[in-house]
Amino acid sequence: MSNDIGYITHVIGPGVDVAFDDLDELPSLHVALQIQKPNGQPLILECQPHIGEKTLRTIAIDAAEG
């Protein structure tokens, strides 16, 4: 399990774009990412196609609002 840190750049419904500045290679398709929502609850994101050199699109497995 890796503890690489990325940041959310865009949210539209269940679609969440995540950018990583310090990675040489983005996570592969269908890899799960875990983030922490502002209320402290975890949210699992499934990696989908890369949309840039350092950004990938993910699909939230639960509600992504907030």
Secondary structure, 3 states (H helix, E strand, C coil): CCCCCCEEEEEECCEEEEECCCCCCCCCCCCEEEEECCCCCEEEEEEEEECCCCEEEEEECCCCCC
